[in-house]
Every structure is written in structure tokens, then in C-alpha cells.
Amino acid sequence: QYSERQRGLVAKVVDVAATFSEIFEKASSAVAVLDVLCGFAEVAATSLVPYVRPEMLPVGDREISLYQCRHPCVEVQEDMNFIANDCIMKPNETLFQIITGPNM
């Protein structure tokens, strides 16, 4: 009789917990976004070379110009000579781009 009551109680707990799954999913997504933003903030605040805020171009301007770009993960490695790069992308002018990451 004890085992049967225990199983019934556990089943009720699981049923109640299942009603919160949508809330848990939303909360975990919010925590994930917060984690990424906190990571960005930490890197920006502790960088030896300051980061700058990007200049947003007007809507319809289809150009992306990135000057002296750095990769925060590569940049902080010891004994690493990192060279900042420029990347300018314009429709009908830029024919080919190679975009690489730190493990390329």
C-alpha cells in the first residue's frame, strides 16, 4: 500500500511540474541571453584595447564596413600576434569575401 501511494504522489508531482515546462523554457532562454550579454560586457570591460560601439547606417544602406576588427578569443591568448583586419562589404562592388573564425 505504501509503494502504491508513493507512486501516486510522485505521479501528481510530475503532472504539476509538467505544467511549468513552458515557463522553465522561457526562463532558460532568458538566462542564456543574459549569460551571453554578461560575457560580452566582461570582455569589453577588461580588454586591454578598448572596443567601440558600432555606427549604425540608415535603413536601406546596404554597406557593412568593419575597421580594425579583432576577435576577443584570439586576442587574449598568450604569445599570439593578432593583426586587426578591415572588412568592407558593398553590393555589386565586393565580389568575394573570406570570413574565418578563431579555429580556421
C-alpha positions in Angstrom: 0.0 0.0 0.0 2.9 2.4 0.8 4.5 1.9 -2.6 1.2 2.4 -4.4 0.6 5.7 -2.5 4.2 6.8 -3.2 3.8 6.1 -6.9 0.6 8.1 -6.9 2.2 11.0 -5.1 5.2 11.0 -7.5 2.8 11.0 -10.5 1.0 14.0 -9.1 4.3 15.9 -8.6 5.4 15.1 -12.1 2.0 16.2 -13.5 2.2 19.5 -11.6 5.9 20.1 -12.7 5.0 19.4 -16.3 2.6 22.4 -16.3 5.6 24.6 -15.6 7.6 23.4 -18.6 6.8 26.4 -20.8 7.8 28.8 -18.0 11.1 26.9 -17.5 11.9 27.0 -21.2 11.3 30.8 -21.3 13.3 31.3 -18.2 16.2 29.2 -19.5 16.2 31.2 -22.8 16.3 34.5 -20.8 19.2 33.2 -18.7 21.1 32.1 -21.8 20.7 35.6 -23.4 21.8 37.2 -20.1 24.8 34.9 -20.0 25.9 35.9 -23.5 25.4 39.6 -22.8 27.3 39.4 -19.5 30.2 37.7 -21.3 30.3 40.5 -23.9 30.2 43.1 -21.1 33.1 41.3 -19.3 35.3 41.2 -22.4 34.5 44.8 -23.3 35.3 46.0 -19.7 38.5 44.1 -19.3 40.0 44.4 -22.8 43.5 46.0 -23.0 42.5 47.7 -26.2 39.0 49.3 -25.9 36.1 48.2 -28.0 34.0 50.8 -29.7 30.2 51.0 -30.3 29.3 50.4 -34.0 27.9 53.2 -36.1 24.5 52.2 -37.4 23.9 53.3 -41.0 20.5 54.4 -42.2 17.9 51.8 -43.3 18.5 50.9 -46.9 22.2 51.5 -46.8 23.4 48.0 -47.7 27.1 48.5 -46.8 28.9 46.8 -44.0 32.3 48.4 -43.1 34.3 46.9 -40.3 37.6 48.5 -39.5 40.4 47.2 -37.3 38.3 44.1 -36.3 39.6 41.9 -33.6 38.4 38.5 -32.2 38.2 38.6 -28.4 39.1 34.9 -28.0 42.1 35.0 -30.2 43.3 38.4 -28.9 43.6 37.2 -25.2 45.8 34.2 -26.0 49.3 34.5 -24.7 52.2 34.5 -27.3 49.7 35.4 -30.1 50.4 38.1 -32.5 46.9 39.2 -33.7 46.6 41.5 -36.6 43.3 43.5 -36.7 41.5 43.3 -40.1 39.3 45.5 -42.2 36.2 44.0 -43.9 34.1 46.1 -46.3 31.1 44.6 -48.0 29.2 46.5 -50.6 26.6 45.0 -53.0 27.9 44.9 -56.7 31.3 46.1 -55.6 32.6 43.4 -53.3 32.9 40.2 -55.3 34.4 37.8 -52.8 34.7 37.6 -49.1 36.6 35.1 -46.9 35.3 35.1 -43.4 37.1 33.0 -40.8 36.9 32.3 -37.2 39.5 31.6 -34.5 39.8 27.9 -35.3 40.4 28.3 -39.0 
